[in-house]
Amino acid sequence: MDWIVNVLVSLVSGSVGSVVFAQAAARRSAIATTRYNAATTLRGVLQAYRHELDYQKSRVLSENRGYPPEFADPAGQERFAETVLRALPDLPKRRGRKLRAELLALVGSITMGFTEGRMYVPEASRIEAGEQARLEIALRRVTREPERYADGLLRRLLSEQNHHEAFDQAYGDALAALDRMAALVKP
C-alpha cells in the first residue's frame, strides 16, 4: 500500500514541478534571448564605429587633406553614446557597469552627461538648428582649448589632429577602448 501512495505523490509532485519549472525556464529563456540580442546589436555598433574611425584615418592619410568633419565629431559621439546607453539595461548589471565606464572614458563626461540628459527626449522634440549650433561650438572648443574640453579619448582625437605622436597615442587608446568594449559583449 505504501508503494501506491509513493507513486501517487511522485506523479502529483512531478506534474506540479514541471508546471513551475516550465514557467521559470521560459522566463530565463526570454531574459537570455534579450541579453543575446542586446549584446549582438551592441557588438555590431562597436565594430561599425571602430571601422568608421579606421576608414576616416586611412582616408586622411591617403588624401593628405586633413581630417574630414565627420571624424570623431561630437554629433557622432553623441549618437554612438546614445546607442550604447540604450542597450545597457538589457545586459547583465556587472557587464553594463563595465561598458558604461569604458564609454565614459571614450566619450568623456561632457558628452556622456549631455547624452544621458537628452536620451529619452523624442527625436521630433529635439531642436535641430540649435543642436547643430551647439555641436559646432563644442567642436570649436575642443580644437581650440583641448586642455579644458577634451575629456574623452575621442575628443582627444579631435584636439590632437595636428600633433602626430599625441594623435597616434590617442587613436590607439580609443581603438583599445572600443576593443575592450567589444570583448565585453561577445555573444
SULNORDA-V393244 format. One record per backbone hydrogen bond with DSSP energy under -0.5 kcal/mol. NH is the residue of the N-H (numbers start at 0). CO is the residue of the C=O. Records with the same first field share a line. If there is no record, write none. Layout:
NH = CO / CO
//
This chain:
4 = 0
5 = 1
6 = 2
7 = 3
8 = 4
9 = 5
10 = 6
11 = 7
12 = 8
13 = 9
14 = 10
15 = 11
16 = 12
17 = 13
18 = 14
19 = 15
20 = 16
21 = 17
22 = 18
23 = 19
24 = 20
25 = 21
26 = 22
27 = 23
28 = 24
29 = 25
30 = 26
31 = 27
32 = 28
33 = 29
34 = 30
35 = 31
36 = 32
37 = 33
38 = 34
39 = 35
40 = 36
41 = 37
42 = 38
43 = 39
44 = 40
45 = 41
46 = 42
47 = 43
48 = 44
49 = 45
50 = 46
51 = 47
52 = 48
53 = 49
54 = 50
55 = 51
56 = 52
57 = 53
58 = 54
59 = 55
60 = 56
61 = 57
62 = 58
63 = 59
70 = 67
71 = 69
72 = 69
76 = 72
77 = 73
78 = 74
79 = 75
80 = 76
81 = 77
82 = 78
83 = 79
84 = 80
85 = 81
86 = 82 / 83
87 = 83
88 = 84
89 = 86
90 = 87
95 = 91
96 = 92
97 = 93
98 = 94
99 = 95
100 = 96
101 = 97
102 = 98
103 = 99
104 = 100
105 = 101
106 = 102
107 = 103
110 = 106
111 = 107
112 = 108
113 = 109
114 = 110
115 = 111
116 = 112
117 = 113
118 = 114
120 = 117
124 = 121
125 = 121 / 122
127 = 125
130 = 126
131 = 127
132 = 128
133 = 129
134 = 130
135 = 131
136 = 132
137 = 133
138 = 134
139 = 135
140 = 136
141 = 137
142 = 138
143 = 139
144 = 140
147 = 144
148 = 144
149 = 145
150 = 148
152 = 104
153 = 105
155 = 151
156 = 152
157 = 153
158 = 154
159 = 155
160 = 157
162 = 159
163 = 161
166 = 162
167 = 163
168 = 164
169 = 165
170 = 166
171 = 167
172 = 168
173 = 169
174 = 170
175 = 171
176 = 172
177 = 173
178 = 174
179 = 175
180 = 176
181 = 177
182 = 178
183 = 179
184 = 180 / 181
185 = 182
//
